[in-house]
Amino acid sequence: MRRKLPSLVLAVLLALATARVAGAANGGFTPVAPASPNAVHIQHVYYLVLGFTAAIFVLVESLLVVFVWKYRGRGRARAVEGAQIHGHTRLELMWTAGPVLILAIIAAFVFYQLPNIDSAPAATDPLQITIEGHQYYWQFDYPNGARSIGTLHVPVGAVVDLTVKSPDVLHSWWIPALGGKIQAIPGRINHTWFQAKRPGNWEGQCAQLCGVFHASMRAAVQAESQQAYRHYIDTVAHETIGGQIWNGVCATCHGNLGRGGYGPDISGSPLLASRSSLRGIVHTGVDTSRPGAMPPVARLWTKAEFDALAAYVKKHIYKPGATSGG
Ligand SMILES: [Cu+2]
């Protein structure tokens, strides 16, 4: 026993040292700090389930260690069978009734929390936002007709009603700090909501495998003052749409400066300076039957959006004379 003590102490210390990392809010076992009431209630459920599973884990593992020690071979020859033990009615009843009880408690608690996760707090005038998932970007439409790509701006404290759609394939909207996932399904309209309780920027990403660039399909929600929100949707969203489209749509594959990534280097391509050629390629895509080919990203853009992108790439991305692979 004395020989084993140092390794036992080491194991316990190691467990304690890693427990802190595991318990940290991000990158650990626990959800991110919630910023919306629905996310708060989801977290309550999470912790109840975590409590039971942690207790069961500790119970089972410690019994395992105790039994391994207590019923070890003690030098018995390998061919000789150990003592055969069976039948213990009370124990068997306990480990049948216990799990039933635990599952009933979890189910009851989930049903108790569900209405608060599902339904938004009553608000006289919730903010209506339409979200569209596209390969490989998120698009947001505001009540005044403004549109943004990649980042959704909302006023702090507003109940936000989200209408979630997809014109191409399945996607899944998910900002963990602001509630659960909701599928974006072609031909169907889904709804969810959130209410950002404090100013901040929360990130998430598409939670449904939707193609080669699924992992790059990030989204963010920026909660700001009512004044900053109004300024954004009245002025900024419109003025920056060209850059938003470049960064949110094109740069995903072609790199921030268009120097290539998954997609070819387009920084020197004359296509960027020619409106009609650019229009053709973003509207129809390239070789779309091939998996991972360029999708027709602009299929549903307005003329103003295409014009803004064309002006942006010509000014900021196009570098005549740079080597071009496409
Ligand atoms: Cu997606």
Boltz pocket constraint, residues with backbone or C-beta under 6 A from the ligand:
constraints:
  - pocket:
      binder: B
      contacts: [[A, 133], [A, 134], [A, 136], [A, 170], [A, 171], [A, 172], [A, 206], [A, 207], [A, 208], [A, 209], [A, 210], [A, 214], [A, 217]]
      max_distance: 6.0
